[in-house]
């Protein structure tokens, strides 16, 4: 299962610098002028999880295979993007394809780096992009509404249902509110099929100067309050620090971060916030050849979790041997867990929990 985050923001806020650091590549050109990122660059990164290291140690696995996270660096947006200004149309098309929006906001002063709006104000910047996304959604829904109304007058029940779903979304957008504020939880799946930009979950990433990486600053605090009011995620990082960390050998990174008062990297914080935002869970498989992490969404049942490994596992699912991570470690592996009565046999209705160590039984 893929987890795909689009990195968006105004030009020159640090999107490409952050993308390069997160993916440890130079795939996206970071430059001090708008639109240096024209085609969306994609990078897949391993999701750090210390539990995998522990499981591989206990299972004496030859290799460890973490799950992964995909970032897409999307061209900078400007006012009027919903009407095609700048690279607006391309930006909007690219963002429709991602699962979540990582909105990078400039939260630092630097006279050497131009700001397209003339000064640093991350809340204003967030409003600019949110407004452009809302305008694009409003235009999209209004165009669809015309055709659906014609069909609905002919007693087309599907069209009538679509209009009923769209009405509160249109009302919210016309009132200057993102569509997600008008989507009841039970209709989230239906609403997602409309491919609206403002129904996607948002994670704000406050790009601060190095001195504020551990504590944040007044700019990031203003963003935090906004995120809290919206129910969005927020992470404070210094793209400059992340760029430095990405160039260091793995064994030197912890010491470097600790010297700056940081306990983990920006990547770790972005992933943790992203997991929380999308309701993702990780389960593990352990064996002598490899220990591997797999990503599922909260509420996934055992057969569908098995399908993440291979569709045949779901089709021929019989049961799964299940040990909670803490029990697996405390009992020093599967044999100890079985002896201690901590290994369970679960069927098709079992909802897989974060950290479960699973062995699937199937027959095809």
C-alpha positions as CSV (number, residue, x, y, z in Angstrom):
1,X,0.0,0.0,0.0
2,X,1.4,3.3,-1.0
3,X,1.4,6.4,1.1
4,X,1.8,9.5,-1.1
5,X,2.3,13.0,0.2
6,X,2.5,16.1,-2.1
7,X,4.9,18.8,-0.8
8,X,3.3,22.1,-1.7
9,X,3.7,25.8,-0.9
10,X,4.5,29.2,-2.3
11,X,7.8,29.6,-4.2
12,X,11.0,29.9,-2.1
13,X,9.6,28.5,1.1
14,X,12.0,25.5,1.2
15,X,10.0,22.8,-0.4
16,X,12.7,21.5,-2.7
17,X,15.4,21.8,0.0
18,X,13.2,19.7,2.3
19,X,12.4,17.2,-0.4
20,X,16.1,16.8,-1.3
21,X,16.9,16.3,2.4
22,X,14.1,13.8,3.0
23,X,14.9,11.7,0.0
24,X,18.6,12.2,0.3
25,X,18.8,13.0,-3.4
26,X,19.4,16.1,-5.5
27,X,16.4,15.2,-7.7
28,X,14.7,18.5,-7.2
29,X,16.7,21.6,-8.0
30,X,16.6,24.1,-5.1
31,X,17.1,27.6,-6.3
32,X,16.2,31.1,-5.3
33,X,13.6,31.8,-8.0
34,X,10.0,30.8,-8.5
35,X,9.1,27.6,-10.5
36,X,12.5,25.9,-10.4
37,X,10.5,22.7,-9.8
38,X,8.5,22.3,-13.0
39,X,7.8,18.6,-13.2
40,X,6.9,16.9,-9.9
41,X,9.8,15.0,-8.5
42,X,9.1,11.8,-6.7
43,X,11.2,10.2,-4.0
44,X,10.5,7.1,-2.0
45,X,12.0,6.9,1.5
46,X,12.2,4.2,4.1
47,X,10.1,4.7,7.2
48,X,12.3,4.5,10.2
49,X,10.9,2.2,12.9
50,X,13.2,0.9,15.8
51,X,10.7,-2.0,16.3
52,X,11.9,-3.5,13.0
53,X,15.5,-3.5,14.3
54,X,14.5,-5.3,17.5
55,X,12.4,-7.9,15.6
56,X,15.3,-8.6,13.1
57,X,17.6,-9.1,16.0
58,X,15.3,-11.6,17.7
59,X,14.5,-13.4,14.5
60,X,18.2,-13.5,13.4
61,X,17.0,-12.1,10.1
62,X,19.6,-11.7,7.3
63,X,18.0,-8.5,6.2
64,X,15.5,-5.8,7.3
65,X,12.9,-4.3,4.9
66,X,11.2,-1.2,6.2
67,X,7.9,0.1,4.7
68,X,8.2,3.2,2.6
69,X,6.7,6.6,2.1
70,X,6.5,8.6,-1.1
71,X,7.0,12.3,-1.3
72,X,6.1,14.3,-4.4
73,X,7.7,17.8,-4.8
74,X,5.2,19.9,-6.6
75,X,5.8,23.2,-8.3
76,X,5.4,26.4,-6.3
77,X,1.9,28.0,-6.4
78,X,1.1,31.7,-6.6
79,X,-2.1,33.8,-6.3
80,X,-4.4,33.1,-9.2
81,X,-3.3,29.5,-9.7
82,X,-6.9,28.4,-9.8
83,X,-7.2,30.6,-12.9
84,X,-4.0,29.3,-14.5
85,X,-1.6,31.8,-13.1
86,X,2.0,30.7,-12.8
87,X,2.0,26.9,-13.1
88,X,-1.4,26.7,-11.5
89,X,-3.1,24.2,-13.8
90,X,-0.2,21.8,-13.6
91,X,0.1,22.3,-9.8
92,X,-3.6,21.5,-9.3
93,X,-3.5,18.4,-11.5
94,X,-0.5,17.1,-9.6
95,X,-2.0,17.6,-6.2
96,X,-5.1,15.7,-7.1
97,X,-3.0,12.6,-7.4
98,X,-1.7,12.6,-3.8
99,X,-3.2,11.2,-0.6
100,X,-2.2,14.0,1.7
101,X,-0.9,17.5,1.4
102,X,2.4,18.4,3.2
103,X,2.2,22.2,3.2
104,X,5.6,23.8,3.7
105,X,5.4,27.3,5.2
106,X,8.3,29.7,5.5
107,X,8.8,30.6,9.2
108,X,12.2,32.4,9.0
109,X,13.5,35.8,8.0
110,X,16.3,36.0,5.5
111,X,16.9,39.1,3.4
112,X,18.9,37.0,0.9
113,X,15.9,34.8,0.0
114,X,13.1,36.5,-1.9
115,X,9.5,36.1,-0.7
116,X,6.9,36.4,-3.5
117,X,4.5,38.1,-1.2
118,X,7.1,40.7,0.0
119,X,7.4,39.5,3.6
120,X,7.2,36.5,5.9
121,X,3.7,35.6,7.1
122,X,3.1,31.8,7.2
123,X,-0.6,32.1,8.1
124,X,-1.2,34.5,5.1
125,X,0.7,32.0,2.9
126,X,-1.5,29.2,4.1
127,X,-4.6,31.2,3.3
128,X,-3.3,31.9,-0.2
129,X,-2.9,28.3,-1.1
130,X,-6.1,27.2,0.7
131,X,-8.1,29.9,-1.2
132,X,-6.7,28.7,-4.5
133,X,-7.6,25.1,-3.7
134,X,-11.1,26.1,-2.6
135,X,-11.6,28.1,-5.8
136,X,-10.5,25.2,-7.9
137,X,-12.8,22.8,-6.0
138,X,-15.7,25.2,-6.4
139,X,-15.3,25.5,-10.1
140,X,-15.0,21.7,-10.5
141,X,-18.2,21.1,-8.5
142,X,-20.2,23.8,-10.2
143,X,-19.3,22.4,-13.6
144,X,-20.4,18.9,-12.5
145,X,-23.5,20.2,-10.9
146,X,-25.0,21.5,-14.2
147,X,-24.9,18.0,-15.8
148,X,-26.1,16.2,-12.7
149,X,-29.1,18.6,-12.4
150,X,-30.2,17.7,-15.9
151,X,-30.0,14.0,-15.2
152,X,-31.7,14.4,-11.8
153,X,-34.7,16.0,-13.5
154,X,-35.0,12.7,-15.4
155,X,-35.2,10.8,-12.2
156,X,-31.6,9.5,-12.4
157,X,-31.1,8.3,-8.8
158,X,-27.3,8.2,-9.0
159,X,-27.3,11.9,-10.1
160,X,-29.7,12.7,-7.3
161,X,-27.4,11.0,-4.8
162,X,-24.4,12.9,-6.2
163,X,-26.2,16.2,-5.9
164,X,-27.2,15.5,-2.3
165,X,-23.5,14.7,-1.5
166,X,-22.3,17.8,-3.3
167,X,-24.7,20.4,-1.9
168,X,-23.1,20.9,1.6
169,X,-19.7,20.9,0.0
170,X,-20.7,23.6,-2.4
171,X,-22.2,25.6,0.5
172,X,-19.0,25.3,2.5
173,X,-16.8,26.4,-0.4
174,X,-19.0,29.4,-1.2
175,X,-18.7,30.3,2.4
176,X,-14.9,30.3,2.2
177,X,-14.4,27.0,4.0
178,X,-12.6,23.9,2.7
179,X,-14.8,21.0,1.6
180,X,-13.5,18.7,4.3
181,X,-15.4,20.8,6.9
182,X,-18.7,19.7,5.4
183,X,-18.0,15.9,5.0
184,X,-19.6,13.7,7.7
185,X,-17.3,10.8,8.7
186,X,-19.7,8.2,7.2
187,X,-19.5,9.9,3.8
188,X,-15.7,10.3,3.6
189,X,-15.2,7.5,1.2
190,X,-17.9,8.8,-1.2
191,X,-16.5,12.4,-1.0
192,X,-13.0,11.2,-1.7
193,X,-14.2,9.9,-5.1
194,X,-15.0,13.5,-6.1
195,X,-11.2,14.1,-6.1
196,X,-11.5,17.5,-4.4
197,X,-8.3,19.2,-3.3
198,X,-9.7,20.5,0.0
199,X,-10.9,17.1,1.3
200,X,-7.3,15.9,1.5
201,X,-5.8,15.8,5.0
202,X,-3.2,18.6,5.6
203,X,0.1,18.5,7.5
204,X,1.7,21.9,8.0
205,X,5.5,21.9,8.0
206,X,7.0,25.0,9.5
207,X,10.4,25.6,8.0
208,X,12.3,27.6,10.7
209,X,15.9,28.9,11.0
210,X,18.4,26.5,12.6
211,X,18.3,28.3,16.0
212,X,14.6,27.5,16.3
213,X,14.6,23.9,15.1
214,X,14.2,22.5,18.6
215,X,11.8,25.1,20.1
216,X,10.0,26.7,17.1
217,X,9.4,30.5,16.9
218,X,6.6,33.0,16.8
219,X,5.8,32.2,13.2
220,X,5.5,28.5,13.8
221,X,3.4,29.1,17.0
222,X,0.9,31.0,14.8
223,X,0.8,28.1,12.4
224,X,0.3,25.7,15.3
225,X,-2.7,27.6,16.5
226,X,-4.2,27.5,13.0
227,X,-3.6,23.8,12.7
228,X,-5.2,23.1,16.0
229,X,-8.3,25.0,15.0
230,X,-8.5,23.0,11.8
231,X,-7.7,19.6,13.2
232,X,-4.6,19.5,10.9
233,X,-1.1,18.2,11.7
234,X,1.9,20.5,12.3
235,X,5.6,19.8,12.4
236,X,8.5,22.2,13.0
237,X,11.7,21.5,11.0
238,X,14.7,23.3,9.7
239,X,15.2,22.3,6.0
240,X,18.7,23.7,6.3
241,X,19.5,21.3,9.1
242,X,17.9,18.4,7.3
243,X,20.0,19.1,4.3
244,X,23.1,18.9,6.5
245,X,22.0,15.7,8.2
246,X,21.3,14.0,4.9
247,X,24.9,14.4,3.9
248,X,26.3,12.8,7.1
249,X,27.1,9.2,7.6
250,X,24.3,7.3,9.4
251,X,26.5,6.8,12.5
252,X,27.2,10.6,12.9
253,X,23.6,11.8,12.6
254,X,22.4,11.2,16.2
255,X,25.3,13.1,17.7
256,X,24.9,16.0,15.3
257,X,21.2,16.3,16.1
258,X,21.7,16.0,19.8
259,X,24.2,18.9,19.6
260,X,21.4,21.0,18.3
261,X,19.0,19.9,21.0
262,X,17.1,17.5,18.7
263,X,16.2,13.9,19.6
264,X,15.2,12.9,16.0
265,X,15.3,14.1,12.5
266,X,12.7,16.1,10.6
267,X,11.9,13.1,8.5
268,X,11.0,11.1,11.6
269,X,8.6,13.8,12.8
270,X,7.0,14.3,9.3
271,X,6.4,10.5,9.0
272,X,5.0,10.2,12.5
273,X,2.6,13.1,11.9
274,X,1.7,11.7,8.5
275,X,0.9,8.4,9.9
276,X,-1.3,10.0,12.5
277,X,-3.0,12.2,9.9
278,X,-3.9,9.3,7.6
279,X,-4.6,6.7,10.3
280,X,-1.9,4.4,9.1
281,X,-0.7,1.3,11.0
282,X,2.3,-1.0,10.7
283,X,2.4,-4.8,11.1
284,X,5.5,-7.0,10.8
285,X,6.5,-10.4,9.4
286,X,9.6,-12.0,10.8
287,X,11.8,-14.9,9.5
288,X,15.4,-16.0,9.1
289,X,15.6,-14.5,5.6
290,X,14.0,-11.1,6.4
291,X,12.1,-9.1,8.9
292,X,9.7,-6.7,7.1
293,X,7.3,-3.9,7.9
294,X,4.0,-3.5,6.1
295,X,1.7,-0.5,6.1
296,X,-2.1,-0.7,6.3
297,X,-4.9,1.7,7.3
298,X,-6.6,1.6,10.7
299,X,-9.4,-0.9,10.8
300,X,-7.9,-3.2,8.2
301,X,-9.0,-6.8,8.7
302,X,-6.6,-9.8,8.5
303,X,-7.4,-10.9,4.9
304,X,-6.9,-7.4,3.5
305,X,-3.7,-7.0,5.5
306,X,-2.5,-10.2,3.9
307,X,-3.3,-8.8,0.4
308,X,-0.6,-6.1,1.0
309,X,1.9,-8.9,0.8
310,X,0.2,-10.8,-2.1
311,X,-3.3,-11.0,-3.5
312,X,-3.2,-14.8,-3.2
313,X,-2.8,-14.4,0.6
314,X,-6.2,-12.7,0.7
315,X,-7.9,-15.1,-1.7
316,X,-6.8,-18.2,0.1
317,X,-6.8,-16.8,3.6
318,X,-7.4,-19.3,6.4
319,X,-6.1,-17.7,9.5
320,X,-3.1,-15.7,10.9
321,X,-0.8,-16.4,13.8
322,X,-0.7,-13.2,15.8
323,X,1.7,-11.9,18.5
324,X,1.7,-8.3,19.7
325,X,5.1,-6.6,19.4
326,X,5.6,-6.1,23.1
327,X,4.8,-9.8,23.8
328,X,7.1,-10.9,20.9
329,X,10.0,-9.0,22.4
330,X,9.3,-10.0,26.0
331,X,9.1,-13.7,25.1
332,X,12.1,-13.5,22.8
333,X,10.3,-14.6,19.7
334,X,7.5,-16.7,18.4
335,X,8.4,-19.9,20.2
336,X,8.5,-18.1,23.6
337,X,5.3,-16.3,22.8
338,X,3.6,-19.6,22.0
339,X,4.8,-21.2,25.2
340,X,3.6,-18.2,27.2
341,X,0.2,-18.3,25.6
342,X,0.7,-15.0,23.9
343,X,0.4,-16.3,20.3
344,X,-3.2,-16.2,19.0
345,X,-4.9,-17.7,16.0
346,X,-7.1,-15.0,14.4
347,X,-9.7,-15.4,11.6
348,X,-11.1,-13.3,8.8
349,X,-12.8,-10.7,11.1
350,X,-9.7,-9.8,13.1
351,X,-8.7,-6.2,12.9
352,X,-4.9,-6.0,12.7
353,X,-3.3,-3.8,15.3
354,X,-0.3,-1.6,15.0
355,X,2.8,-3.6,15.9
356,X,1.3,-7.0,15.3
357,X,3.7,-9.7,14.2
358,X,1.8,-11.9,11.8
359,X,2.2,-15.2,10.0
360,X,-0.5,-15.9,7.5
361,X,-2.0,-19.3,6.8
362,X,-3.5,-19.6,3.3
363,X,-4.4,-22.1,0.6
364,X,-4.8,-21.3,-3.1
